[in-house]
């Protein structure tokens, strides 16, 4: 969506920021990480490390990538 830009990116980005901030742990040993959620099959695959890594990669787009169309 970042590469697509425009309204597509703006809608995605607002939803992503809201979701990441609301779901990041802010307590104890899990502070700063994201919980594992059930997938469509009812499985919790990957664990906390995977959930946190994916959330961090989503945040990376602001700092690591330039839009291709510019």
PDB file of N, CA, C, O and CB in Angstrom:
ATOM      1  N   UNK A   1       0.806  -1.188   0.000  1.00  0.00           N
ATOM      2  CA  UNK A   1       0.000   0.000   0.000  1.00  0.00           C
ATOM      3  C   UNK A   1       0.856   1.261   0.000  1.00  0.00           C
ATOM      4  O   UNK A   1       0.479   2.277  -0.585  1.00  0.00           O
ATOM      5  CB  UNK A   1      -0.921  -0.007   1.185  1.00  0.00           C
ATOM      6  N   UNK A   2       2.003   1.189   0.657  1.00  0.00           N
ATOM      7  CA  UNK A   2       2.902   2.341   0.676  1.00  0.00           C
ATOM      8  C   UNK A   2       3.301   2.735  -0.742  1.00  0.00           C
ATOM      9  O   UNK A   2       3.311   3.916  -1.088  1.00  0.00           O
ATOM     10  CB  UNK A   2       4.153   2.035   1.516  1.00  0.00           C
ATOM     11  N   UNK A   3       3.630   1.738  -1.556  1.00  0.00           N
ATOM     12  CA  UNK A   3       4.030   2.007  -2.936  1.00  0.00           C
ATOM     13  C   UNK A   3       2.849   2.498  -3.774  1.00  0.00           C
ATOM     14  O   UNK A   3       3.040   3.297  -4.691  1.00  0.00           O
ATOM     15  CB  UNK A   3       4.633   0.749  -3.567  1.00  0.00           C
ATOM     16  N   UNK A   4       1.658   2.043  -3.482  1.00  0.00           N
ATOM     17  CA  UNK A   4       0.466   2.480  -4.212  1.00  0.00           C
ATOM     18  C   UNK A   4       0.182   3.956  -3.939  1.00  0.00           C
ATOM     19  O   UNK A   4      -0.165   4.713  -4.845  1.00  0.00           O
ATOM     20  CB  UNK A   4      -0.754   1.621  -3.822  1.00  0.00           C
ATOM     21  N   UNK A   5       0.336   4.349  -2.674  1.00  0.00           N
ATOM     22  CA  UNK A   5       0.173   5.753  -2.291  1.00  0.00           C
ATOM     23  C   UNK A   5      -1.276   6.217  -2.326  1.00  0.00           C
ATOM     24  O   UNK A   5      -2.198   5.408  -2.427  1.00  0.00           O
ATOM     25  CB  UNK A   5       0.996   6.627  -3.196  1.00  0.00           C
ATOM     26  N   UNK A   6      -1.461   7.503  -2.243  1.00  0.00           N
ATOM     27  CA  UNK A   6      -2.776   8.120  -2.328  1.00  0.00           C
ATOM     28  C   UNK A   6      -3.743   7.654  -1.257  1.00  0.00           C
ATOM     29  O   UNK A   6      -3.350   7.354  -0.129  1.00  0.00           O
ATOM     30  CB  UNK A   6      -3.362   7.852  -3.661  1.00  0.00           C
ATOM     31  N   UNK A   7      -5.013   7.599  -1.626  1.00  0.00           N
ATOM     32  CA  UNK A   7      -6.056   7.197  -0.680  1.00  0.00           C
ATOM     33  C   UNK A   7      -5.878   5.768  -0.200  1.00  0.00           C
ATOM     34  O   UNK A   7      -6.183   5.460   0.952  1.00  0.00           O
ATOM     35  CB  UNK A   7      -7.420   7.351  -1.313  1.00  0.00           C
ATOM     36  N   UNK A   8      -5.388   4.893  -1.067  1.00  0.00           N
ATOM     37  CA  UNK A   8      -5.162   3.503  -0.669  1.00  0.00           C
ATOM     38  C   UNK A   8      -4.224   3.451   0.536  1.00  0.00           C
ATOM     39  O   UNK A   8      -4.513   2.792   1.535  1.00  0.00           O
ATOM     40  CB  UNK A   8      -4.577   2.683  -1.848  1.00  0.00           C
ATOM     41  N   UNK A   9      -3.109   4.147   0.428  1.00  0.00           N
ATOM     42  CA  UNK A   9      -2.131   4.161   1.509  1.00  0.00           C
ATOM     43  C   UNK A   9      -2.697   4.855   2.749  1.00  0.00           C
ATOM     44  O   UNK A   9      -2.520   4.361   3.863  1.00  0.00           O
ATOM     45  CB  UNK A   9      -0.843   4.857   1.053  1.00  0.00           C
ATOM     46  N   UNK A  10      -3.366   5.977   2.575  1.00  0.00           N
ATOM     47  CA  UNK A  10      -3.882   6.720   3.720  1.00  0.00           C
ATOM     48  C   UNK A  10      -4.876   5.897   4.534  1.00  0.00           C
ATOM     49  O   UNK A  10      -4.813   5.901   5.764  1.00  0.00           O
ATOM     50  CB  UNK A  10      -4.540   8.005   3.251  1.00  0.00           C
ATOM     51  N   UNK A  11      -5.782   5.199   3.876  1.00  0.00           N
ATOM     52  CA  UNK A  11      -6.758   4.362   4.579  1.00  0.00           C
ATOM     53  C   UNK A  11      -6.044   3.222   5.301  1.00  0.00           C
ATOM     54  O   UNK A  11      -6.303   2.966   6.476  1.00  0.00           O
ATOM     55  CB  UNK A  11      -7.813   3.801   3.593  1.00  0.00           C
ATOM     56  N   UNK A  12      -5.149   2.544   4.597  1.00  0.00           N
ATOM     57  CA  UNK A  12      -4.395   1.425   5.186  1.00  0.00           C
ATOM     58  C   UNK A  12      -3.555   1.906   6.367  1.00  0.00           C
ATOM     59  O   UNK A  12      -3.553   1.280   7.427  1.00  0.00           O
ATOM     60  CB  UNK A  12      -3.486   0.760   4.123  1.00  0.00           C
ATOM     61  N   UNK A  13      -2.849   3.007   6.184  1.00  0.00           N
ATOM     62  CA  UNK A  13      -1.943   3.511   7.204  1.00  0.00           C
ATOM     63  C   UNK A  13      -2.686   3.912   8.477  1.00  0.00           C
ATOM     64  O   UNK A  13      -2.234   3.609   9.581  1.00  0.00           O
ATOM     65  CB  UNK A  13      -1.161   4.694   6.665  1.00  0.00           C
ATOM     66  N   UNK A  14      -3.812   4.584   8.329  1.00  0.00           N
ATOM     67  CA  UNK A  14      -4.586   4.962   9.516  1.00  0.00           C
ATOM     68  C   UNK A  14      -5.061   3.738  10.284  1.00  0.00           C
ATOM     69  O   UNK A  14      -4.983   3.706  11.512  1.00  0.00           O
ATOM     70  CB  UNK A  14      -5.784   5.822   9.117  1.00  0.00           C
ATOM     71  N   UNK A  15      -5.551   2.737   9.573  1.00  0.00           N
ATOM     72  CA  UNK A  15      -6.013   1.504  10.224  1.00  0.00           C
ATOM     73  C   UNK A  15      -4.849   0.746  10.864  1.00  0.00           C
ATOM     74  O   UNK A  15      -4.984   0.210  11.964  1.00  0.00           O
ATOM     75  CB  UNK A  15      -6.731   0.600   9.207  1.00  0.00           C
ATOM     76  N   UNK A  16      -3.726   0.702  10.186  1.00  0.00           N
ATOM     77  CA  UNK A  16      -2.555   0.001  10.706  1.00  0.00           C
ATOM     78  C   UNK A  16      -2.042   0.654  11.984  1.00  0.00           C
ATOM     79  O   UNK A  16      -1.789  -0.033  12.974  1.00  0.00           O
ATOM     80  CB  UNK A  16      -1.447  -0.034   9.655  1.00  0.00           C
ATOM     81  N   UNK A  17      -1.886   1.978  11.968  1.00  0.00           N
ATOM     82  CA  UNK A  17      -1.395   2.682  13.151  1.00  0.00           C
ATOM     83  C   UNK A  17      -2.322   2.467  14.340  1.00  0.00           C
ATOM     84  O   UNK A  17      -1.862   2.213  15.453  1.00  0.00           O
ATOM     85  CB  UNK A  17      -1.251   4.177  12.862  1.00  0.00           C
ATOM     86  N   UNK A  18      -3.611   2.566  14.107  1.00  0.00           N
ATOM     87  CA  UNK A  18      -4.593   2.376  15.172  1.00  0.00           C
ATOM     88  C   UNK A  18      -4.482   0.961  15.750  1.00  0.00           C
ATOM     89  O   UNK A  18      -4.449   0.777  16.967  1.00  0.00           O
ATOM     90  CB  UNK A  18      -6.026   2.632  14.643  1.00  0.00           C
ATOM     91  N   UNK A  19      -4.425  -0.018  14.872  1.00  0.00           N
ATOM     92  CA  UNK A  19      -4.355  -1.418  15.299  1.00  0.00           C
ATOM     93  C   UNK A  19      -3.073  -1.714  16.065  1.00  0.00           C
ATOM     94  O   UNK A  19      -3.113  -2.360  17.113  1.00  0.00           O
ATOM     95  CB  UNK A  19      -4.457  -2.340  14.094  1.00  0.00           C
ATOM     96  N   UNK A  20      -1.940  -1.249  15.556  1.00  0.00           N
ATOM     97  CA  UNK A  20      -0.667  -1.528  16.216  1.00  0.00           C
ATOM     98  C   UNK A  20      -0.583  -0.873  17.591  1.00  0.00           C
ATOM     99  O   UNK A  20      -0.148  -1.507  18.553  1.00  0.00           O
ATOM    100  CB  UNK A  20       0.486  -1.054  15.348  1.00  0.00           C
ATOM    101  N   UNK A  21      -0.989   0.370  17.691  1.00  0.00           N
ATOM    102  CA  UNK A  21      -0.922   1.076  18.970  1.00  0.00           C
ATOM    103  C   UNK A  21      -1.868   0.447  19.996  1.00  0.00           C
ATOM    104  O   UNK A  21      -1.496   0.266  21.156  1.00  0.00           O
ATOM    105  CB  UNK A  21      -1.263   2.562  18.777  1.00  0.00           C
ATOM    106  N   UNK A  22      -3.082   0.117  19.573  1.00  0.00           N
ATOM    107  CA  UNK A  22      -4.066  -0.449  20.498  1.00  0.00           C
ATOM    108  C   UNK A  22      -3.684  -1.840  20.984  1.00  0.00           C
ATOM    109  O   UNK A  22      -4.060  -2.230  22.090  1.00  0.00           O
ATOM    110  CB  UNK A  22      -5.421  -0.502  19.838  1.00  0.00           C
ATOM    111  N   UNK A  23      -2.948  -2.590  20.184  1.00  0.00           N
ATOM    112  CA  UNK A  23      -2.650  -3.979  20.525  1.00  0.00           C
ATOM    113  C   UNK A  23      -1.253  -4.215  21.086  1.00  0.00           C
ATOM    114  O   UNK A  23      -0.926  -5.334  21.480  1.00  0.00           O
ATOM    115  CB  UNK A  23      -2.830  -4.822  19.326  1.00  0.00           C
ATOM    116  N   UNK A  24      -0.428  -3.179  21.126  1.00  0.00           N
ATOM    117  CA  UNK A  24       0.909  -3.357  21.689  1.00  0.00           C
ATOM    118  C   UNK A  24       0.807  -3.471  23.209  1.00  0.00           C
ATOM    119  O   UNK A  24       0.097  -2.700  23.855  1.00  0.00           O
ATOM    120  CB  UNK A  24       1.844  -2.178  21.286  1.00  0.00           C
ATOM    121  N   UNK A  25       1.525  -4.443  23.767  1.00  0.00           N
ATOM    122  CA  UNK A  25       1.507  -4.648  25.220  1.00  0.00           C
ATOM    123  C   UNK A  25       2.228  -3.511  25.920  1.00  0.00           C
ATOM    124  O   UNK A  25       3.240  -3.004  25.436  1.00  0.00           O
ATOM    125  CB  UNK A  25       2.154  -5.997  25.593  1.00  0.00           C
ATOM    126  N   UNK A  26       1.696  -3.125  27.052  1.00  0.00           N
ATOM    127  CA  UNK A  26       2.256  -2.013  27.808  1.00  0.00           C
ATOM    128  C   UNK A  26       2.448  -2.398  29.269  1.00  0.00           C
ATOM    129  O   UNK A  26       2.342  -1.556  30.161  1.00  0.00           O
ATOM    130  CB  UNK A  26       1.354  -0.782  27.698  1.00  0.00           C
ATOM    131  N   UNK A  27       2.735  -3.689  29.511  1.00  0.00           N
ATOM    132  CA  UNK A  27       2.832  -4.136  30.895  1.00  0.00           C
ATOM    133  C   UNK A  27       3.881  -5.231  31.062  1.00  0.00           C
ATOM    134  O   UNK A  27       4.050  -6.091  30.197  1.00  0.00           O
ATOM    135  CB  UNK A  27       1.481  -4.634  31.381  1.00  0.00           C
ATOM    136  N   UNK A  28       4.564  -5.180  32.171  1.00  0.00           N
ATOM    137  CA  UNK A  28       5.446  -6.260  32.598  1.00  0.00           C
ATOM    138  C   UNK A  28       6.471  -6.735  31.590  1.00  0.00           C
ATOM    139  O   UNK A  28       7.035  -5.951  30.826  1.00  0.00           O
ATOM    140  CB  UNK A  28       4.641  -7.390  32.983  1.00  0.00           C
ATOM    141  N   UNK A  29       6.698  -8.041  31.609  1.00  0.00           N
ATOM    142  CA  UNK A  29       7.712  -8.656  30.756  1.00  0.00           C
ATOM    143  C   UNK A  29       7.382  -8.568  29.267  1.00  0.00           C
ATOM    144  O   UNK A  29       8.275  -8.674  28.427  1.00  0.00           O
ATOM    145  CB  UNK A  29       7.889 -10.097  31.144  1.00  0.00           C
ATOM    146  N   UNK A  30       6.116  -8.377  28.939  1.00  0.00           N
ATOM    147  CA  UNK A  30       5.699  -8.335  27.533  1.00  0.00           C
ATOM    148  C   UNK A  30       5.633  -6.919  26.978  1.00  0.00           C
ATOM    149  O   UNK A  30       5.192  -6.724  25.845  1.00  0.00           O
ATOM    150  CB  UNK A  30       4.352  -8.996  27.378  1.00  0.00           C
ATOM    151  N   UNK A  31       6.054  -5.947  27.739  1.00  0.00           N
ATOM    152  CA  UNK A  31       6.016  -4.548  27.344  1.00  0.00           C
ATOM    153  C   UNK A  31       6.688  -4.349  25.983  1.00  0.00           C
ATOM    154  O   UNK A  31       7.833  -4.753  25.784  1.00  0.00           O
ATOM    155  CB  UNK A  31       6.695  -3.677  28.407  1.00  0.00           C
ATOM    156  N   UNK A  32       5.972  -3.728  25.060  1.00  0.00           N
ATOM    157  CA  UNK A  32       6.508  -3.432  23.735  1.00  0.00           C
ATOM    158  C   UNK A  32       6.283  -4.509  22.695  1.00  0.00           C
ATOM    159  O   UNK A  32       6.606  -4.305  21.525  1.00  0.00           O
ATOM    160  CB  UNK A  32       7.946  -3.180  23.842  1.00  0.00           C
ATOM    161  N   UNK A  33       5.740  -5.649  23.085  1.00  0.00           N
ATOM    162  CA  UNK A  33       5.506  -6.735  22.127  1.00  0.00           C
ATOM    163  C   UNK A  33       4.020  -6.802  21.765  1.00  0.00           C
ATOM    164  O   UNK A  33       3.196  -6.067  22.309  1.00  0.00           O
ATOM    165  CB  UNK A  33       5.985  -8.096  22.711  1.00  0.00           C
ATOM    166  N   UNK A  34       3.704  -7.699  20.836  1.00  0.00           N
ATOM    167  CA  UNK A  34       2.323  -7.902  20.419  1.00  0.00           C
ATOM    168  C   UNK A  34       1.918  -9.340  20.699  1.00  0.00           C
ATOM    169  O   UNK A  34       2.697 -10.270  20.486  1.00  0.00           O
ATOM    170  CB  UNK A  34       2.139  -7.564  18.921  1.00  0.00           C
ATOM    171  N   UNK A  35       0.682  -9.515  21.183  1.00  0.00           N
ATOM    172  CA  UNK A  35       0.163 -10.845  21.471  1.00  0.00           C
ATOM    173  C   UNK A  35      -0.099 -11.625  20.194  1.00  0.00           C
ATOM    174  O   UNK A  35      -0.247 -11.052  19.115  1.00  0.00           O
ATOM    175  CB  UNK A  35      -1.110 -10.750  22.292  1.00  0.00           C
ATOM    176  N   UNK A  36      -0.152 -12.922  20.337  1.00  0.00           N
ATOM    177  CA  UNK A  36      -0.498 -13.819  19.230  1.00  0.00           C
ATOM    178  C   UNK A  36      -2.019 -13.902  19.165  1.00  0.00           C
ATOM    179  O   UNK A  36      -2.682 -14.045  20.192  1.00  0.00           O
ATOM    180  CB  UNK A  36       0.146 -15.253  19.416  1.00  0.00           C
ATOM    181  N   UNK A  37      -2.566 -13.811  17.968  1.00  0.00           N
ATOM    182  CA  UNK A  37      -4.011 -13.932  17.783  1.00  0.00           C
ATOM    183  C   UNK A  37      -4.316 -15.172  16.964  1.00  0.00           C
ATOM    184  O   UNK A  37      -3.480 -15.632  16.187  1.00  0.00           O
ATOM    185  CB  UNK A  37      -4.590 -12.673  17.099  1.00  0.00           C
ATOM    186  N   UNK A  38      -5.484 -15.699  17.131  1.00  0.00           N
ATOM    187  CA  UNK A  38      -5.920 -16.871  16.373  1.00  0.00           C
ATOM    188  C   UNK A  38      -6.020 -16.535  14.888  1.00  0.00           C
ATOM    189  O   UNK A  38      -6.487 -15.459  14.514  1.00  0.00           O
ATOM    190  CB  UNK A  38      -7.277 -17.385  16.898  1.00  0.00           C
ATOM    191  N   UNK A  39      -5.578 -17.465  14.049  1.00  0.00           N
ATOM    192  CA  UNK A  39      -5.755 -17.281  12.616  1.00  0.00           C
ATOM    193  C   UNK A  39      -7.103 -17.871  12.186  1.00  0.00           C
ATOM    194  O   UNK A  39      -7.890 -18.302  13.030  1.00  0.00           O
ATOM    195  CB  UNK A  39      -4.588 -17.937  11.829  1.00  0.00           C
ATOM    196  N   UNK A  40      -7.362 -17.891  10.904  1.00  0.00           N
ATOM    197  CA  UNK A  40      -8.657 -18.365  10.398  1.00  0.00           C
ATOM    198  C   UNK A  40      -8.923 -19.840  10.697  1.00  0.00           C
ATOM    199  O   UNK A  40     -10.068 -20.288  10.642  1.00  0.00           O
ATOM    200  CB  UNK A  40      -8.731 -18.142   8.910  1.00  0.00           C
ATOM    201  N   UNK A  41      -7.883 -20.584  11.010  1.00  0.00           N
ATOM    202  CA  UNK A  41      -8.036 -21.999  11.340  1.00  0.00           C
ATOM    203  C   UNK A  41      -8.114 -22.242  12.842  1.00  0.00           C
ATOM    204  O   UNK A  41      -8.200 -23.385  13.292  1.00  0.00           O
ATOM    205  CB  UNK A  41      -6.890 -22.792  10.758  1.00  0.00           C
ATOM    206  N   UNK A  42      -8.083 -21.162  13.611  1.00  0.00           N
ATOM    207  CA  UNK A  42      -8.127 -21.296  15.054  1.00  0.00           C
ATOM    208  C   UNK A  42      -6.797 -21.686  15.669  1.00  0.00           C
ATOM    209  O   UNK A  42      -6.755 -22.203  16.785  1.00  0.00           O
ATOM    210  CB  UNK A  42      -9.151 -22.296  15.428  1.00  0.00           C
ATOM    211  N   UNK A  43      -5.704 -21.442  14.944  1.00  0.00           N
ATOM    212  CA  UNK A  43      -4.360 -21.793  15.424  1.00  0.00           C
ATOM    213  C   UNK A  43      -3.601 -20.534  15.834  1.00  0.00           C
ATOM    214  O   UNK A  43      -3.849 -19.446  15.314  1.00  0.00           O
ATOM    215  CB  UNK A  43      -3.571 -22.564  14.334  1.00  0.00           C
ATOM    216  N   UNK A  44      -2.700 -20.694  16.747  1.00  0.00           N
ATOM    217  CA  UNK A  44      -1.833 -19.590  17.170  1.00  0.00           C
ATOM    218  C   UNK A  44      -0.421 -19.899  16.694  1.00  0.00           C
ATOM    219  O   UNK A  44       0.429 -20.306  17.486  1.00  0.00           O
ATOM    220  CB  UNK A  44      -1.874 -19.385  18.734  1.00  0.00           C
ATOM    221  N   UNK A  45      -0.171 -19.711  15.426  1.00  0.00           N
ATOM    222  CA  UNK A  45       1.129 -20.091  14.873  1.00  0.00           C
ATOM    223  C   UNK A  45       2.135 -18.954  14.970  1.00  0.00           C
ATOM    224  O   UNK A  45       1.779 -17.787  14.806  1.00  0.00           O
ATOM    225  CB  UNK A  45       0.978 -20.523  13.422  1.00  0.00           C
ATOM    226  N   UNK A  46       3.371 -19.290  15.234  1.00  0.00           N
ATOM    227  CA  UNK A  46       4.448 -18.322  15.211  1.00  0.00           C
ATOM    228  C   UNK A  46       4.826 -17.719  16.544  1.00  0.00           C
ATOM    229  O   UNK A  46       5.987 -17.362  16.746  1.00  0.00           O
ATOM    230  CB  UNK A  46       4.097 -17.257  14.310  1.00  0.00           C
ATOM    231  N   UNK A  47       3.901 -17.595  17.442  1.00  0.00           N
ATOM    232  CA  UNK A  47       4.207 -17.067  18.761  1.00  0.00           C
ATOM    233  C   UNK A  47       4.402 -15.573  18.824  1.00  0.00           C
ATOM    234  O   UNK A  47       4.229 -14.854  17.840  1.00  0.00           O
ATOM    235  CB  UNK A  47       5.404 -17.714  19.268  1.00  0.00           C
ATOM    236  N   UNK A  48       4.766 -15.123  20.012  1.00  0.00           N
ATOM    237  CA  UNK A  48       4.946 -13.699  20.289  1.00  0.00           C
ATOM    238  C   UNK A  48       6.084 -13.101  19.455  1.00  0.00           C
ATOM    239  O   UNK A  48       5.990 -11.957  19.011  1.00  0.00           O
ATOM    240  CB  UNK A  48       5.221 -13.484  21.778  1.00  0.00           C
ATOM    241  N   UNK A  49       7.133 -13.852  19.248  1.00  0.00           N
ATOM    242  CA  UNK A  49       8.267 -13.335  18.479  1.00  0.00           C
ATOM    243  C   UNK A  49       7.833 -13.019  17.049  1.00  0.00           C
ATOM    244  O   UNK A  49       8.180 -11.967  16.514  1.00  0.00           O
ATOM    245  CB  UNK A  49       9.435 -14.351  18.476  1.00  0.00           C
ATOM    246  N   UNK A  50       7.084 -13.915  16.436  1.00  0.00           N
ATOM    247  CA  UNK A  50       6.612 -13.695  15.064  1.00  0.00           C
ATOM    248  C   UNK A  50       5.679 -12.501  14.996  1.00  0.00           C
ATOM    249  O   UNK A  50       5.817 -11.663  14.105  1.00  0.00           O
ATOM    250  CB  UNK A  50       5.904 -14.942  14.529  1.00  0.00           C
ATOM    251  N   UNK A  51       4.733 -12.408  15.916  1.00  0.00           N
ATOM    252  CA  UNK A  51       3.786 -11.290  15.936  1.00  0.00           C
ATOM    253  C   UNK A  51       4.514  -9.961  16.073  1.00  0.00           C
ATOM    254  O   UNK A  51       4.184  -8.992  15.390  1.00  0.00           O
ATOM    255  CB  UNK A  51       2.780 -11.458  17.082  1.00  0.00           C
ATOM    256  N   UNK A  52       5.499  -9.918  16.954  1.00  0.00           N
ATOM    257  CA  UNK A  52       6.254  -8.688  17.176  1.00  0.00           C
ATOM    258  C   UNK A  52       7.121  -8.351  15.968  1.00  0.00           C
ATOM    259  O   UNK A  52       7.222  -7.186  15.582  1.00  0.00           O
ATOM    260  CB  UNK A  52       7.123  -8.816  18.428  1.00  0.00           C
ATOM    261  N   UNK A  53       7.741  -9.353  15.376  1.00  0.00           N
ATOM    262  CA  UNK A  53       8.572  -9.114  14.192  1.00  0.00           C
ATOM    263  C   UNK A  53       7.743  -8.558  13.034  1.00  0.00           C
ATOM    264  O   UNK A  53       8.174  -7.626  12.355  1.00  0.00           O
ATOM    265  CB  UNK A  53       9.271 -10.411  13.761  1.00  0.00           C
ATOM    266  N   UNK A  54       6.568  -9.120  12.808  1.00  0.00           N
ATOM    267  CA  UNK A  54       5.716  -8.629  11.724  1.00  0.00           C
ATOM    268  C   UNK A  54       5.235  -7.203  11.988  1.00  0.00           C
ATOM    269  O   UNK A  54       5.171  -6.389  11.067  1.00  0.00           O
ATOM    270  CB  UNK A  54       4.515  -9.555  11.536  1.00  0.00           C
ATOM    271  N   UNK A  55       4.902  -6.902  13.227  1.00  0.00           N
ATOM    272  CA  UNK A  55       4.479  -5.544  13.567  1.00  0.00           C
ATOM    273  C   UNK A  55       5.624  -4.561  13.340  1.00  0.00           C
ATOM    274  O   UNK A  55       5.410  -3.463  12.825  1.00  0.00           O
ATOM    275  CB  UNK A  55       3.995  -5.474  15.032  1.00  0.00           C
ATOM    276  N   UNK A  56       6.827  -4.949  13.719  1.00  0.00           N
ATOM    277  CA  UNK A  56       7.996  -4.085  13.520  1.00  0.00           C
ATOM    278  C   UNK A  56       8.282  -3.861  12.036  1.00  0.00           C
ATOM    279  O   UNK A  56       8.652  -2.758  11.633  1.00  0.00           O
ATOM    280  CB  UNK A  56       9.226  -4.693  14.201  1.00  0.00           C
ATOM    281  N   UNK A  57       8.113  -4.895  11.233  1.00  0.00           N
ATOM    282  CA  UNK A  57       8.330  -4.738   9.788  1.00  0.00           C
ATOM    283  C   UNK A  57       7.297  -3.794   9.183  1.00  0.00           C
ATOM    284  O   UNK A  57       7.610  -3.052   8.252  1.00  0.00           O
ATOM    285  CB  UNK A  57       8.274  -6.106   9.081  1.00  0.00           C
ATOM    286  N   UNK A  58       6.081  -3.816   9.696  1.00  0.00           N
ATOM    287  CA  UNK A  58       5.064  -2.872   9.219  1.00  0.00           C
ATOM    288  C   UNK A  58       5.480  -1.439   9.536  1.00  0.00           C
ATOM    289  O   UNK A  58       5.261  -0.535   8.729  1.00  0.00           O
ATOM    290  CB  UNK A  58       3.689  -3.183   9.854  1.00  0.00           C
ATOM    291  N   UNK A  59       6.075  -1.231  10.698  1.00  0.00           N
ATOM    292  CA  UNK A  59       6.522   0.112  11.090  1.00  0.00           C
ATOM    293  C   UNK A  59       7.755   0.565  10.318  1.00  0.00           C
ATOM    294  O   UNK A  59       8.017   1.763  10.212  1.00  0.00           O
ATOM    295  CB  UNK A  59       6.818   0.146  12.578  1.00  0.00           C
ATOM    296  N   UNK A  60       8.505  -0.378   9.783  1.00  0.00           N
ATOM    297  CA  UNK A  60       9.738  -0.073   9.072  1.00  0.00           C
ATOM    298  C   UNK A  60       9.507   0.719   7.785  1.00  0.00           C
ATOM    299  O   UNK A  60      10.404   1.432   7.336  1.00  0.00           O
ATOM    300  CB  UNK A  60      10.464  -1.348   8.753  1.00  0.00           C
ATOM    301  N   UNK A  61       8.348   0.608   7.199  1.00  0.00           N
ATOM    302  CA  UNK A  61       8.096   1.228   5.908  1.00  0.00           C
ATOM    303  C   UNK A  61       8.326   2.743   5.941  1.00  0.00           C
ATOM    304  O   UNK A  61       8.721   3.325   4.931  1.00  0.00           O
ATOM    305  CB  UNK A  61       6.678   0.928   5.463  1.00  0.00           C
ATOM    306  N   UNK A  62       8.088   3.376   7.070  1.00  0.00           N
ATOM    307  CA  UNK A  62       8.277   4.826   7.171  1.00  0.00           C
ATOM    308  C   UNK A  62       9.732   5.244   7.055  1.00  0.00           C
ATOM    309  O   UNK A  62      10.025   6.353   6.609  1.00  0.00           O
ATOM    310  CB  UNK A  62       7.719   5.325   8.475  1.00  0.00           C
ATOM    311  N   UNK A  63      10.645   4.369   7.453  1.00  0.00           N
ATOM    312  CA  UNK A  63      12.045   4.739   7.557  1.00  0.00           C
ATOM    313  C   UNK A  63      12.950   4.107   6.509  1.00  0.00           C
ATOM    314  O   UNK A  63      14.049   4.605   6.265  1.00  0.00           O
ATOM    315  CB  UNK A  63      12.540   4.382   8.893  1.00  0.00           C
ATOM    316  N   UNK A  64      12.513   3.029   5.892  1.00  0.00           N
ATOM    317  CA  UNK A  64      13.408   2.255   5.031  1.00  0.00           C
ATOM    318  C   UNK A  64      13.125   2.345   3.542  1.00  0.00           C
ATOM    319  O   UNK A  64      13.990   2.010   2.733  1.00  0.00           O
ATOM    320  CB  UNK A  64      13.352   0.848   5.426  1.00  0.00           C
ATOM    321  N   UNK A  65      11.943   2.787   3.164  1.00  0.00           N
ATOM    322  CA  UNK A  65      11.568   2.707   1.755  1.00  0.00           C
ATOM    323  C   UNK A  65      11.165   4.056   1.200  1.00  0.00           C
ATOM    324  O   UNK A  65      10.531   4.863   1.879  1.00  0.00           O
ATOM    325  CB  UNK A  65      10.440   1.724   1.569  1.00  0.00           C
ATOM    326  N   UNK A  66      11.539   4.284  -0.028  1.00  0.00           N
ATOM    327  CA  UNK A  66      11.093   5.464  -0.754  1.00  0.00           C
ATOM    328  C   UNK A  66      10.023   5.029  -1.732  1.00  0.00           C
ATOM    329  O   UNK A  66      10.121   3.946  -2.310  1.00  0.00           O
ATOM    330  CB  UNK A  66      12.277   6.171  -1.486  1.00  0.00           C
ATOM    331  N   UNK A  67       8.997   5.854  -1.932  1.00  0.00           N
ATOM    332  CA  UNK A  67       7.973   5.504  -2.926  1.00  0.00           C
ATOM    333  C   UNK A  67       8.616   5.350  -4.310  1.00  0.00           C
ATOM    334  O   UNK A  67       9.453   6.162  -4.704  1.00  0.00           O
ATOM    335  CB  UNK A  67       6.852   6.587  -2.966  1.00  0.00           C
ATOM    336  N   UNK A  68       8.224   4.316  -5.035  1.00  0.00           N
ATOM    337  CA  UNK A  68       8.800   4.049  -6.350  1.00  0.00           C
ATOM    338  C   UNK A  68       8.399   5.082  -7.389  1.00  0.00           C
ATOM    339  O   UNK A  68       9.128   5.299  -8.357  1.00  0.00           O
ATOM    340  CB  UNK A  68       8.389   2.683  -6.819  1.00  0.00           C
ATOM    341  N   UNK A  69       7.249   5.724  -7.204  1.00  0.00           N
ATOM    342  CA  UNK A  69       6.758   6.654  -8.215  1.00  0.00           C
ATOM    343  C   UNK A  69       7.318   8.075  -8.026  1.00  0.00           C
ATOM    344  O   UNK A  69       6.867   9.002  -8.698  1.00  0.00           O
ATOM    345  CB  UNK A  69       5.235   6.689  -8.182  1.00  0.00           C
ATOM    346  N   UNK A  70       8.279   8.254  -7.135  1.00  0.00           N
ATOM    347  CA  UNK A  70       8.838   9.602  -6.924  1.00  0.00           C
ATOM    348  C   UNK A  70      10.297   9.630  -7.288  1.00  0.00           C
ATOM    349  O   UNK A  70      10.941  10.673  -7.179  1.00  0.00           O
ATOM    350  CB  UNK A  70       8.656  10.056  -5.471  1.00  0.00           C
TER     351      UNK A  70
END
